[in-house]
Amino acid sequence: MKPIQFKKNKLVYLLTLLIFAVTFSCADLEENVSEVQLDPESLTTLETLDALITGMYRTVQNSARWSDFYIAGYGGDDITTHSASNKIGFREADWRVQTRSSQRTERAYGGPYSMIRAANTAIDARDDITGGDDQRPIIERLIGEAYFMRAFAYMHLTRTYGQIPIVVSNDPEDLTLASFEEIYSQIESDLQQAELLLPDVYPDIAAIGIRPSKGAAKAYLARLYMHWAGFPIQDASRYSMAAAKAKEVIDGGFGYSLAPTLRQMWTVAGRFGHDEGVFTLVFCGEICGVGNRTTGRLGYPGDAGGWTETFGEIAFFEDMEADANAQGTTARFEDTYILEVIPRGDEPNGADWRNFENEAHPVLRKVGGGDVNEGEVVNSTNTDINRYFLRYADVLLTYAEAAGRSGAASADAWEALNMVRRRAAGLDPNTPAPAVDITTGDLAELAFTERKWELAGEYERWHDLVRLDRVAEAFVNRSPDELVDTVNSRTPSADGPSAYYTPIPQSEIDRAPQLGN
């Protein structure tokens, strides 16, 4: 793979659009999800449509820059938080004992519905937007983005809250909870529209994945079908559909490839030097004033001057270390965790996380960021590190797992698994490596385990546990040294109303009481 030659003027152009969107954005997390944000009649030109769609991305930035946007992910066995301080909302998600009044549950709800309102406005105005023959393809591409972003928002909502209202028109209406089948069908329909309207490669954007392409729509369809096949619907016929869509991404020439290393992806210097992001959120603290508040010092303990917000879980760390040593994938393990944390005031030799007095937890590199070997140490809680909503490695492992679960464990499916394993071993993912490659066994389970290690610290593990209904067995594996449990005399529970899904926030129930039934 050739590194991207990222053109600075195109990045500035993209981020300038985001700055412009501050005044045009449809984001307001406090408004009722059924309220109209912008009259579709005012959308009659390509310029106004472009501004509205750009505003949607600003809404994503404003929401996804905060850790509570990923509140459900704290239930995964890869991630935990501080045992005290002001982290009670994250701890309740970690234990799966959330209530409607739990802290930090509103942003993941309000932000996506703001995206949905903007998408509805664009889609409703589609036939009223005028332009010449040269503008019509651009208009249709932007409408394709609206469909994609509406699907993205609904997928985030249902994976977090379970059953939620479907709002596909900004006309006032009574909100009711939709069934999972209805929600998944709506997401499928939107992604199929996006698949038709989006280009193979998004033009005039120098980095793959910053704006969605046809390949991104296909990849999200594959993710949707994996959930459709699992809990709670458990329609196993969807596994073959997931495998087919993932294979279309792999074979489609959409420009995706595995980055040389995981480590570079979570640095500022290396964030554009790869083609792995299928859908990526770019932050721009210095240019547009919106940095990534899920990364940096908030992933460090207080001993190192951190905010002690998002840590790795101890048992998961120990299991991954043992597996990496056994499988020869120590390169990925060392790219996943910062093994030598620099204490406050000390020289950069660093110290093992076990020696810290304040919340001794593994430090996730995907949270802490940077690469001290390259001179990049993150000393901020407001960084420009990318957020990868979906990576090409995820697509490869989805294909392998779905092929295995649908009884179609082909040579191509094994190769998809092995490409990820080779990179994990520090090898060229495209060159066979007999010492690392696997060609026999239960492909589905091998791919599922590979996802566990590959996506650690990316808030994705929880959703894998839910779709395969394996939450209880993951909780049993918690370390007895896990402070969030022992200090508070609490343990995670796979029982109860919030075991798998976060309750819809009380503020939303107050506006629409029927959502609480």
Wavefront OBJ file of the C-alpha trace (Angstrom):
o trace
v 0.000 0.000 0.000
v 1.249 3.459 -0.857
v 0.809 6.049 1.898
v -1.659 8.794 1.081
v -0.118 12.058 -0.032
v -2.613 14.144 1.920
v -2.951 17.556 0.328
v -3.071 20.284 2.938
v -5.287 22.592 0.907
v -7.972 19.893 0.613
v -7.883 19.255 4.342
v -8.249 22.974 4.984
v -11.162 23.056 2.530
v -12.902 20.200 4.334
v -12.389 21.733 7.752
v -13.445 25.178 6.487
v -16.763 23.605 5.510
v -17.060 22.279 9.044
v -16.387 25.737 10.459
v -19.055 27.202 8.186
v -21.457 24.556 9.453
v -21.286 25.965 12.993
v -23.890 28.541 12.055
v -25.821 26.280 9.702
v -25.835 23.081 11.742
v -29.137 21.499 12.702
v -27.720 20.219 15.997
v -29.534 20.973 19.212
v -29.416 18.099 21.663
v -32.115 19.564 23.891
v -34.906 19.694 21.307
v -37.712 17.207 20.847
v -36.788 14.620 18.216
v -40.022 15.296 16.295
v -39.489 19.046 15.882
v -38.699 20.498 12.487
v -35.218 22.045 12.293
v -35.316 23.541 8.800
v -38.159 24.026 6.360
v -37.491 21.821 3.316
v -38.922 24.588 1.117
v -35.787 26.632 1.792
v -33.667 23.886 0.232
v -33.806 24.644 -3.472
v -30.165 24.868 -4.527
v -27.055 22.738 -4.493
v -25.365 25.276 -2.238
v -27.990 25.079 0.510
v -28.085 21.280 0.323
v -24.295 21.107 0.556
v -24.348 23.363 3.618
v -27.032 21.227 5.293
v -25.134 17.974 4.690
v -21.923 19.570 5.929
v -23.841 20.633 9.022
v -24.694 16.989 9.647
v -21.009 16.180 9.974
v -20.605 19.043 12.411
v -23.405 17.443 14.440
v -21.490 14.156 14.422
v -18.357 15.981 15.553
v -20.166 17.750 18.389
v -21.598 14.477 19.662
v -18.929 11.877 18.942
v -16.098 13.981 20.396
v -17.335 13.006 23.898
v -16.930 9.634 25.602
v -20.604 9.430 26.603
v -21.560 9.134 22.921
v -20.131 5.597 23.264
v -21.687 4.963 26.677
v -22.820 1.433 25.777
v -19.241 0.438 24.932
v -18.219 0.631 28.586
v -20.119 -2.617 29.126
v -17.541 -4.482 27.043
v -14.906 -6.554 28.802
v -12.144 -4.539 27.114
v -12.980 -1.142 28.653
v -13.554 0.170 32.161
v -13.412 3.464 34.039
v -12.444 5.045 37.362
v -13.945 3.524 40.512
v -14.923 6.918 41.950
v -14.474 10.555 40.902
v -17.233 11.858 38.596
v -17.444 8.672 36.504
v -20.623 7.159 37.943
v -22.347 7.239 34.550
v -19.553 5.215 32.975
v -19.450 2.829 35.967
v -23.176 2.106 35.722
v -22.704 1.329 32.027
v -19.732 -0.875 32.960
v -21.914 -2.780 35.442
v -25.007 -2.679 33.175
v -27.164 -1.264 35.955
v -28.238 1.940 34.220
v -31.594 3.570 34.851
v -33.461 6.269 32.949
v -31.910 8.802 35.305
v -28.336 7.584 34.943
v -25.766 10.219 34.060
v -24.202 10.478 30.606
v -26.965 8.681 28.682
v -28.464 11.652 26.799
v -25.799 12.585 24.249
v -25.924 9.233 22.451
v -29.671 9.812 22.025
v -29.953 13.486 21.161
v -27.022 13.700 18.775
v -28.214 10.968 16.381
v -31.747 12.385 16.262
v -30.280 15.748 15.282
v -28.525 13.953 12.403
v -31.808 12.256 11.497
v -33.725 15.553 11.398
v -31.158 17.049 9.043
v -31.216 13.932 6.847
v -35.026 13.990 6.736
v -34.948 17.617 5.628
v -32.541 16.843 2.797
v -34.414 13.741 1.634
v -37.804 15.510 1.750
v -36.431 18.339 -0.414
v -34.775 16.077 -2.980
v -37.199 16.738 -5.840
v -37.301 20.487 -5.182
v -33.565 21.113 -5.512
v -32.832 22.597 -8.910
v -29.609 22.565 -10.867
v -28.157 21.965 -14.287
v -27.109 18.636 -15.734
v -23.649 19.108 -14.233
v -25.088 19.654 -10.750
v -27.578 16.786 -10.642
v -24.990 14.040 -9.945
v -23.630 16.117 -7.050
v -27.140 16.644 -5.663
v -27.831 12.904 -5.823
v -24.507 12.151 -4.125
v -25.391 14.509 -1.280
v -28.811 12.885 -0.932
v -26.989 9.556 -0.764
v -24.994 10.943 2.159
v -28.239 11.936 3.884
v -29.531 8.359 3.571
v -26.200 6.993 4.817
v -26.061 9.310 7.812
v -29.672 8.545 8.747
v -28.825 4.836 8.710
v -25.644 5.493 10.710
v -27.656 7.401 13.318
v -30.343 4.729 13.635
v -27.729 1.990 13.938
v -25.995 3.878 16.727
v -29.324 4.447 18.468
v -30.569 0.867 18.323
v -27.213 -0.622 19.299
v -27.219 1.684 22.329
v -30.878 1.854 23.393
v -32.488 -1.150 21.697
v -36.016 -0.221 20.631
v -36.301 3.446 19.675
v -38.709 5.630 17.647
v -38.368 5.814 13.879
v -38.749 9.348 12.530
v -38.475 9.596 8.744
v -40.393 12.846 8.354
v -40.070 16.123 10.205
v -43.823 16.603 10.288
v -45.101 16.570 13.897
v -46.116 13.064 14.916
v -46.638 10.850 17.940
v -43.482 8.953 18.744
v -43.756 5.218 19.384
v -41.160 2.518 19.935
v -40.477 0.509 16.796
v -39.715 -3.212 16.829
v -36.178 -4.380 16.092
v -37.417 -5.774 12.783
v -38.830 -2.371 11.823
v -35.667 -0.550 12.875
v -33.369 -2.906 10.996
v -35.603 -2.723 7.917
v -35.421 1.081 7.982
v -31.620 1.003 8.275
v -31.432 -1.526 5.447
v -33.624 0.619 3.193
v -31.563 3.744 3.850
v -28.267 1.964 3.246
v -29.567 0.456 0.021
v -30.481 3.965 -1.166
v -27.036 5.195 -0.145
v -25.483 2.263 -1.998
v -27.243 3.368 -5.191
v -26.432 7.074 -4.892
v -22.940 7.252 -3.431
v -19.808 7.084 -5.632
v -17.254 4.286 -5.486
v -14.691 6.790 -4.233
v -15.728 10.164 -2.843
v -14.271 12.927 -5.054
v -12.063 15.813 -3.931
v -11.387 14.341 -0.497
v -7.779 13.273 -0.184
v -8.237 10.681 2.576
v -10.299 7.524 2.161
v -13.304 7.292 4.491
v -13.770 10.928 5.544
v -16.988 11.053 3.543
v -18.968 7.853 2.880
v -18.725 6.003 -0.421
v -20.630 3.112 -1.949
v -18.155 0.845 -0.170
v -19.059 2.358 3.214
v -22.756 1.710 2.565
v -22.009 -1.919 1.726
v -19.819 -2.282 4.825
v -22.565 -0.949 7.070
v -25.052 -3.312 5.445
v -22.700 -6.164 6.364
v -22.577 -4.886 9.960
v -26.372 -4.582 10.031
v -26.869 -8.155 8.796
v -24.508 -9.472 11.488
v -26.740 -7.902 14.126
v -29.883 -9.089 12.336
v -28.538 -12.645 12.451
v -27.791 -12.381 16.161
v -29.596 -11.320 19.312
v -32.415 -10.340 19.605
v -33.935 -11.358 16.219
v -31.583 -14.277 15.496
v -32.372 -14.641 11.804
v -29.415 -16.835 10.823
v -30.172 -16.401 7.111
v -28.672 -12.922 7.411
v -25.169 -14.330 7.883
v -24.908 -15.187 4.197
v -26.099 -11.658 3.367
v -23.434 -10.192 5.669
v -20.751 -12.305 4.014
v -21.898 -11.286 0.538
v -21.862 -7.555 1.337
v -18.488 -7.719 3.063
v -17.086 -9.577 0.038
v -18.425 -6.840 -2.242
v -16.420 -4.341 -0.205
v -13.278 -6.473 -0.424
v -13.602 -7.027 -4.180
v -15.124 -3.683 -5.128
v -12.083 -1.499 -5.669
v -13.171 1.135 -3.152
v -9.612 1.947 -2.124
v -9.501 0.329 1.314
v -6.475 -1.553 2.638
v -4.940 -2.404 5.984
v -2.636 0.222 7.463
v 0.971 -0.902 7.967
v 0.482 -0.739 11.759
v -2.340 -0.061 14.172
v -0.186 2.351 16.129
v 0.077 4.995 13.423
v -3.705 5.238 13.139
v -4.006 6.651 16.662
v -1.399 9.352 16.153
v -1.891 12.835 14.776
v 1.113 12.533 12.464
v -0.017 9.207 10.959
v -3.777 9.621 10.876
v -3.936 10.260 7.102
v -1.083 7.952 6.071
v -3.289 4.906 5.443
v -6.444 3.734 3.661
v -8.045 1.659 6.426
v -10.845 3.980 7.488
v -14.122 2.928 5.868
v -15.943 5.704 7.716
v -13.775 8.076 9.716
v -14.487 11.191 11.757
v -11.747 13.808 11.490
v -11.181 16.275 14.313
v -9.638 19.694 13.877
v -9.003 21.420 17.193
v -6.618 24.030 15.843
v -8.484 24.776 12.604
v -12.174 24.423 13.468
v -12.092 24.346 17.264
v -13.542 20.832 17.623
v -11.060 18.316 19.019
v -11.488 14.690 20.054
v -12.340 14.608 23.775
v -12.345 10.788 23.962
v -8.559 10.529 23.626
v -5.362 11.778 25.215
v -4.807 12.363 28.912
v -8.277 11.142 29.922
v -6.946 7.628 29.238
v -4.135 7.986 31.791
v -4.152 7.500 35.584
v -3.797 10.441 37.932
v -0.172 9.480 38.602
v 0.585 10.452 35.002
v -1.526 13.612 35.076
v -4.507 11.894 33.483
v -8.252 12.272 33.868
v -8.751 8.559 34.684
v -11.816 8.222 32.460
v -11.290 5.293 30.080
v -8.994 2.378 30.914
v -8.394 -1.165 29.730
v -9.792 -3.991 31.845
v -7.184 -6.085 33.640
v -8.383 -9.609 32.741
v -8.771 -8.650 29.071
v -5.239 -7.217 29.054
v -3.793 -10.367 30.624
v -5.704 -12.636 28.244
v -4.609 -10.632 25.203
v -0.987 -10.652 26.351
v -1.048 -14.451 26.775
v -2.744 -14.936 23.392
v -0.289 -12.580 21.671
v 2.682 -14.471 23.071
v 1.178 -17.801 22.006
v 0.090 -16.673 18.531
v 3.048 -14.438 17.694
v 0.885 -11.321 17.509
v 2.791 -9.209 20.034
v 3.045 -6.326 17.538
v -0.697 -5.742 17.792
v -0.656 -6.139 21.561
v 2.024 -3.469 21.864
v 0.096 -1.228 19.462
v -3.070 -1.646 21.534
v -1.612 -0.718 24.945
v 0.896 1.838 26.183
v 3.050 -0.464 28.267
v 5.306 2.207 29.729
v 3.314 5.154 31.032
v 5.235 8.335 31.724
v 4.609 9.412 35.344
v 3.996 13.085 35.964
v 7.328 14.915 36.168
v 9.484 11.906 35.284
v 11.730 11.324 32.303
v 10.314 9.343 29.359
v 11.585 5.896 30.379
v 8.135 5.279 31.791
v 6.690 2.855 34.311
v 4.546 -0.270 34.180
v 0.882 0.559 34.774
v 0.766 -1.953 37.632
v 3.008 0.304 39.713
v 0.681 3.295 39.762
v -1.169 4.058 42.980
v -4.117 5.900 41.459
v -6.289 3.401 39.531
v -3.749 0.840 38.345
v -5.229 -0.138 34.989
v -3.830 -0.900 31.543
v -3.621 2.215 29.373
v -5.178 1.796 25.941
v -3.090 3.338 23.173
v -6.295 3.849 21.188
v -7.375 6.183 23.990
v -4.049 7.621 25.132
v -2.818 8.059 21.560
v 0.569 9.057 20.240
v 3.819 7.161 19.804
v 6.707 8.060 22.087
v 9.083 6.200 19.741
v 8.273 8.786 17.092
v 8.413 11.682 19.529
v 4.618 12.096 19.754
v 3.361 12.161 23.348
v -0.219 13.356 23.782
v -0.487 15.820 26.658
v -3.996 17.059 25.946
v -7.593 16.004 26.472
v -8.594 17.707 23.217
v -6.739 15.994 20.374
v -6.866 15.676 16.602
v -6.761 11.871 16.683
v -9.271 10.264 14.276
v -12.360 8.350 15.344
v -12.771 5.238 13.180
v -16.425 4.293 13.146
v -15.642 1.333 10.888
v -12.272 0.034 9.672
v -11.313 -2.267 6.820
v -10.016 -4.834 9.338
v -13.570 -5.000 10.692
v -14.879 -5.712 7.173
v -12.354 -8.533 6.676
v -13.256 -10.151 9.989
v -16.980 -9.691 9.358
v -16.551 -11.566 6.084
v -14.620 -14.371 7.754
v -17.060 -14.757 10.645
v -20.193 -14.459 8.508
v -18.839 -16.945 5.964
v -18.094 -19.378 8.763
v -21.514 -19.003 10.409
v -23.298 -19.435 7.066
v -21.393 -22.625 6.234
v -19.327 -21.041 3.457
v -15.796 -21.124 4.879
v -14.006 -20.538 1.569
v -10.318 -19.975 0.932
v -11.072 -16.255 0.505
v -12.712 -16.137 3.933
v -9.677 -17.773 5.546
v -7.445 -15.311 3.719
v -9.467 -12.375 5.121
v -8.839 -13.670 8.644
v -5.164 -14.247 7.960
v -4.596 -10.787 6.539
v -5.553 -9.319 9.904
v -3.448 -11.885 11.777
v -0.367 -11.112 9.682
v -0.596 -7.420 10.404
v -1.068 -8.288 14.092
v 2.263 -10.146 13.914
v 3.998 -7.157 12.356
v 4.095 -8.761 8.894
v 2.904 -7.730 5.439
v -0.831 -8.573 5.475
v -0.793 -9.494 1.780
v 2.035 -12.047 1.948
v 1.324 -15.599 3.201
v 3.023 -16.378 6.519
v 2.920 -20.083 7.486
v 3.928 -19.323 11.080
v 0.847 -17.116 11.561
v -1.751 -18.255 9.025
v -4.619 -20.571 10.024
v -6.530 -22.714 7.532
v -8.423 -25.192 9.715
v -10.782 -25.042 12.662
v -13.995 -23.184 13.412
v -13.605 -20.122 11.188
v -16.534 -18.273 12.742
v -15.216 -18.578 16.280
v -11.635 -17.863 15.243
v -12.791 -14.684 13.505
v -14.923 -13.675 16.485
v -11.911 -14.053 18.781
v -9.742 -12.120 16.332
v -12.273 -9.276 16.453
v -11.936 -9.288 20.233
v -8.235 -8.473 20.003
v -8.257 -6.379 16.837
v -11.020 -3.959 17.917
v -10.073 -3.727 21.603
v -10.621 -0.246 22.991
v -12.813 0.943 20.101
v -16.197 0.596 21.893
v -17.145 -2.239 19.522
v -16.597 -5.290 21.745
v -19.827 -4.731 23.715
v -21.941 -4.929 20.556
v -20.262 -8.203 19.562
v -21.043 -9.665 22.995
v -24.699 -8.606 22.705
v -25.295 -9.927 19.196
v -23.985 -13.381 20.177
v -25.678 -13.245 23.597
v -22.375 -13.767 25.439
v -22.563 -10.966 27.964
v -22.792 -13.207 31.053
v -19.716 -15.274 30.224
v -17.676 -12.114 29.609
v -18.675 -10.725 33.004
v -17.557 -13.922 34.745
v -14.048 -13.326 33.439
v -13.600 -10.006 35.260
v -10.388 -9.762 37.261
v -10.737 -9.813 41.080
v -8.443 -6.770 41.002
v -10.882 -4.748 38.893
v -11.207 -1.621 41.007
v -14.475 -0.422 39.574
v -15.972 -3.580 41.128
v -14.041 -4.106 44.349
v -14.050 -0.517 45.620
v -17.802 -0.223 45.093
v -18.768 -3.797 46.019
v -20.583 -4.164 42.703
v -20.231 -6.655 39.888
v -21.633 -6.548 36.349
v -25.032 -8.111 35.840
v -26.375 -9.787 32.719
v -29.875 -9.675 34.223
v -32.321 -6.816 34.505
v -33.896 -4.296 32.122
v -30.635 -2.505 31.253
v -28.452 -5.603 30.893
v -28.094 -5.313 27.113
v -29.448 -1.851 26.282
v -29.222 1.569 27.896
v -32.647 2.887 28.959
v -33.991 5.843 26.983
v -33.165 8.951 29.093
v -35.821 10.252 31.459
v -35.708 13.663 29.776
v -37.024 12.020 26.600
v -39.680 10.077 28.512
v -40.866 13.356 30.042
v -41.440 14.703 26.514
v -43.031 11.504 25.193
v -44.272 9.309 28.092
v -45.344 6.531 25.720
v -41.676 5.741 25.100
v -41.425 4.497 28.667
v -44.059 1.804 28.273
l 1 2 3 4 5 6 7 8 9 10 11 12 13 14 15 16 17 18 19 20 21 22 23 24 25 26 27 28 29 30 31 32 33 34 35 36 37 38 39 40 41 42 43 44 45 46 47 48 49 50 51 52 53 54 55 56 57 58 59 60 61 62 63 64 65 66 67 68 69 70 71 72 73 74 75 76 77 78 79 80 81 82 83 84 85 86 87 88 89 90 91 92 93 94 95 96 97 98 99 100 101 102 103 104 105 106 107 108 109 110 111 112 113 114 115 116 117 118 119 120 121 122 123 124 125 126 127 128 129 130 131 132 133 134 135 136 137 138 139 140 141 142 143 144 145 146 147 148 149 150 151 152 153 154 155 156 157 158 159 160 161 162 163 164 165 166 167 168 169 170 171 172 173 174 175 176 177 178 179 180 181 182 183 184 185 186 187 188 189 190 191 192 193 194 195 196 197 198 199 200 201 202 203 204 205 206 207 208 209 210 211 212 213 214 215 216 217 218 219 220 221 222 223 224 225 226 227 228 229 230 231 232 233 234 235 236 237 238 239 240 241 242 243 244 245 246 247 248 249 250 251 252 253 254 255 256 257 258 259 260 261 262 263 264 265 266 267 268 269 270 271 272 273 274 275 276 277 278 279 280 281 282 283 284 285 286 287 288 289 290 291 292 293 294 295 296 297 298 299 300 301 302 303 304 305 306 307 308 309 310 311 312 313 314 315 316 317 318 319 320 321 322 323 324 325 326 327 328 329 330 331 332 333 334 335 336 337 338 339 340 341 342 343 344 345 346 347 348 349 350 351 352 353 354 355 356 357 358 359 360 361 362 363 364 365 366 367 368 369 370 371 372 373 374 375 376 377 378 379 380 381 382 383 384 385 386 387 388 389 390 391 392 393 394 395 396 397 398 399 400 401 402 403 404 405 406 407 408 409 410 411 412 413 414 415 416 417 418 419 420 421 422 423 424 425 426 427 428 429 430 431 432 433 434 435 436 437 438 439 440 441 442 443 444 445 446 447 448 449 450 451 452 453 454 455 456 457 458 459 460 461 462 463 464 465 466 467 468 469 470 471 472 473 474 475 476 477 478 479 480 481 482 483 484 485 486 487 488 489 490 491 492 493 494 495 496 497 498 499 500 501 502 503 504 505 506 507 508 509 510 511 512 513 514 515 516 517
